[in-house]
Amino acid sequence: MDMPNHGRAAILNEHRLLEFPDGLTGAQCAREVNVFLKSGLIASGCSVVAIGHSAGSCILIQSTEDYAVNQLPFSSLIMVEPPMMTPDRLREEIKKGATFLRAIDVARVRKDIWPSRATAKEWFAKRLPWKRWDPRSLDLFIEHGLRDLPTAAYPELQEGVTLTTPREQEAGCYSAYDDAHISMERLKAICHAIPVHCVFSGINDMMSIEAQKDMVDERVGRRMRSVVRVTGAGHLVLQEKPRELALAIWGILHEDYAQRVHLVKARL
């Protein structure tokens, strides 16, 4: 599911997004998740496994705020590289010049216009982090992460392509610190209600190992059903090691649901 300022949703919402130059909050995106959960599009009785990468983990957690802990809309939660931090940890990370601070600056000024998709692909393929991506990930990004001009942000440009997610919207995603704090607190209750799993990458290029330890600290109630790492990948593990991440998620699903499936088959 796209955030309202990502992918195809960003195109549908492009004029409305001009009203939010600092980006959207996690709470705003969580409301969109709730609209989907209550839409009737999910068949009654189905188990809904929530899987979120990066800020998506925070958004899925925040989407449960209006639910009692014993009536959560998800049967389990899988967080991939969640960017959550306590306020104290955030202050320490900022003092150290955390990577996410540089990501904000880069996002605001990154190149975002190319003459064609072919030219854009050549440009991305030579630069980090895109040159570390699985080739299939880069192909999909060129297809779906770029859009034709003109746009609401560039109405005067008639040729070429630009980013589907505008630069200011991407930068806003990296600076939504309140979402990280709120999610950390809510996670304590969720961990005692449903299975919660955490998938970290093997390379800590966004969140420090200390921040990750805070996230899975059982002493404060954040008890994970499992914590796994995907070796050889950084924060963008989904793009860099899609197969390895898929296998990690498959293992988690098998752990949570395989026995249930076997029991149903046995009754049949």
C-alpha positions in Angstrom: 0.0 0.0 0.0 1.5 3.4 -1.0 1.8 6.2 1.4 -0.3 9.2 0.1 2.9 10.9 -1.1 4.5 7.9 -2.7 4.1 6.0 -5.9 0.9 6.1 -7.8 -0.8 7.7 -4.8 1.5 10.7 -5.1 0.3 11.3 -8.6 -3.3 11.1 -7.6 -2.7 13.5 -4.7 -0.2 15.8 -6.4 -2.2 19.0 -6.1 -3.2 18.3 -2.5 0.4 17.6 -1.6 1.3 21.2 -2.5 -0.6 22.1 0.6 1.9 20.1 2.7 5.3 21.4 1.8 6.9 19.9 4.9 5.6 16.4 4.1 3.0 14.2 5.7 3.0 13.0 9.3 2.8 9.3 10.3 -0.6 10.0 11.8 -1.9 11.3 8.5 -0.7 8.2 6.7 -2.0 5.9 9.4 -5.5 7.3 8.8 -5.2 6.1 5.2 -4.4 2.6 6.4 -7.5 2.7 8.6 -9.6 3.7 5.7 -8.5 0.6 3.9 -8.9 -1.6 6.9 -12.5 -0.4 7.3 -13.3 -0.3 3.6 -14.8 -3.8 3.3 -12.2 -4.8 0.8 -10.7 -7.4 3.2 -12.8 -10.5 3.4 -14.3 -11.2 6.8 -12.3 -13.6 8.9 -9.0 -13.1 7.0 -5.8 -12.7 8.9 -4.1 -9.5 8.1 -0.3 -9.6 8.5 1.1 -6.0 8.7 4.6 -5.7 7.0 6.2 -2.3 6.9 9.6 -1.1 5.8 11.3 1.9 7.5 8.7 4.6 8.2 6.0 2.1 7.1 6.6 0.2 10.4 5.8 3.3 12.4 2.7 4.0 10.3 1.3 0.5 10.8 1.8 0.8 14.5 0.1 4.2 14.6 -2.8 2.8 12.6 -3.7 0.7 15.7 -4.1 3.7 18.0 -7.9 3.6 17.7 -8.1 -0.1 18.5 -8.2 -1.8 21.9 -5.2 -4.0 22.4 -7.3 -7.1 22.4 -9.0 -6.1 19.1 -6.1 -5.2 16.9 -6.7 -5.3 13.1 -3.5 -7.3 12.5 -2.8 -10.9 13.3 1.0 -10.2 13.4 3.4 -7.4 12.6 6.7 -7.6 10.7 8.9 -4.5 10.9 11.7 -4.2 8.4 14.4 -1.7 9.4 12.1 0.3 11.7 13.5 3.8 12.3 12.1 4.2 15.9 14.0 5.9 18.7 13.4 7.1 22.2 13.8 10.9 22.7 17.1 10.4 24.6 18.5 8.2 21.8 17.4 10.7 19.2 19.3 13.5 21.0 22.4 11.3 21.1 22.1 10.4 17.4 21.8 14.0 16.4 24.9 14.9 18.4 26.8 12.3 16.5 25.6 13.5 13.1 23.3 10.6 12.4 22.9 9.3 8.8 19.3 10.3 8.6 20.2 13.9 9.1 22.4 13.8 6.0 19.5 12.0 4.2 17.3 15.0 4.8 19.8 17.4 3.3 20.4 15.2 0.3 16.7 14.6 -0.4 16.0 18.4 -0.5 18.5 19.1 -3.2 18.9 15.8 -5.1 18.7 15.9 -8.9 15.0 15.3 -9.9 14.7 16.0 -13.6 16.0 13.9 -16.5 15.4 14.0 -20.3 14.1 10.4 -20.4 13.8 7.2 -18.3 16.8 5.8 -20.2 19.0 8.7 -19.2 17.7 8.5 -15.6 18.5 4.8 -15.3 22.0 5.5 -16.6 22.4 8.3 -14.0 21.1 6.2 -11.1 23.1 3.1 -12.0 26.4 5.0 -11.5 25.6 6.4 -8.0 24.9 5.3 -4.5 22.7 4.0 -3.2 21.1 2.9 -6.4 24.1 1.2 -7.9 23.9 -1.3 -4.9 20.4 -2.3 -5.8 19.3 -5.5 -7.3 18.9 -4.8 -11.0 15.2 -5.7 -10.8 14.7 -3.1 -8.1 16.2 -0.4 -10.2 14.1 -1.4 -13.2 10.9 -1.2 -11.1 12.0 2.2 -9.7 12.6 3.6 -13.2 9.1 2.4 -14.1 7.2 3.4 -11.0 9.4 5.8 -9.1 9.6 8.3 -12.0 6.8 10.0 -13.8 6.4 12.1 -17.0 6.5 15.9 -16.9 4.6 18.2 -16.6 3.5 17.9 -12.9 1.9 20.1 -10.3 5.3 20.9 -9.0 6.8 21.5 -12.5 3.9 22.8 -14.6 6.2 24.7 -17.0 8.2 21.6 -18.0 6.7 19.7 -20.9 9.3 17.0 -21.6 11.3 14.6 -19.5 10.7 12.7 -16.3 10.9 13.5 -12.6 10.5 11.8 -9.2 7.1 10.4 -8.4 7.7 11.3 -4.7 8.6 15.1 -4.7 11.8 16.0 -2.9 10.2 17.9 -0.1 7.9 15.0 0.6 10.8 12.6 0.8 12.8 14.9 3.1 9.7 15.2 5.4 9.7 11.4 5.9 13.2 11.6 7.4 12.3 14.3 9.9 9.1 13.0 11.5 10.6 12.4 14.9 7.3 12.4 16.8 6.2 9.4 14.8 9.2 7.5 15.9 8.6 8.3 19.6 4.9 7.5 19.5 5.5 4.2 17.7 8.1 3.1 20.3 5.6 3.6 23.1 2.7 1.9 21.3 4.8 -1.0 20.4 5.1 -2.1 24.0 1.4 -2.9 24.2 1.3 -4.5 20.7 4.1 -6.9 21.6 2.0 -8.4 24.3 -1.1 -8.8 22.1 0.2 -10.3 18.8 3.5 -11.8 17.4 5.9 -8.9 16.5 9.0 -9.6 14.4 11.9 -7.4 13.5 14.1 -7.7 10.5 17.3 -5.6 10.5 19.9 -5.3 7.8 23.4 -6.5 8.3 24.9 -3.1 7.6 23.9 -0.3 10.0 24.0 2.6 7.5 20.8 4.4 8.8 20.2 3.4 12.5 22.9 2.7 15.0 23.2 -0.7 16.7 22.4 1.1 20.0 19.1 2.4 18.6 18.2 -1.0 17.3 18.9 -2.5 20.7 16.4 0.0 22.2 13.7 -1.1 19.8 13.9 -4.7 20.9 14.5 -4.1 24.6 12.4 -6.7 26.5 13.1 -4.9 29.8 10.7 -2.1 28.8 8.1 -4.4 27.2 9.2 -4.5 23.5 9.4 -8.3 23.3 9.9 -9.5 19.8 8.8 -13.0 18.7 11.9 -13.0 16.5 14.8 -10.7 15.4 16.7 -11.6 12.3 19.3 -9.9 10.1 19.7 -9.9 6.4 23.5 -9.9 5.8 25.1 -7.8 3.1 22.3 -5.2 2.9 21.8 -1.7 4.4 18.7 0.2 5.3 17.3 -0.2 1.7 17.4 -4.0 2.2 14.2 -4.3 0.1 15.9 -2.9 -2.9 19.4 -4.4 -2.3 18.5 -7.9 -1.3 14.9 -8.6 -2.2 15.2 -12.4 -2.4 17.0 -12.6 1.0 14.4 -10.4 2.6 11.6 -12.4 1.1 13.1 -15.6 2.5 13.4 -14.0 5.9 9.7 -12.9 5.8 8.7 -16.4 4.5 10.4 -17.9 7.5 8.6 -15.6 9.9 5.2 -16.4 8.3 5.9 -20.1 8.4 6.8 -19.8 12.1 3.5 -18.0 12.9 1.0 -19.7 10.6 2.3 -23.1 9.4 0.9 -25.0 12.4 -2.4 -23.3 11.9 -2.6 -24.3 8.3 -1.7 -27.9 9.1 -4.5 -28.0 11.7 -7.1 -26.8 9.2 -6.0 -29.4 6.7 -6.1 -32.1 9.3 -9.8 -31.2 10.1 -10.6 -31.4 6.4 
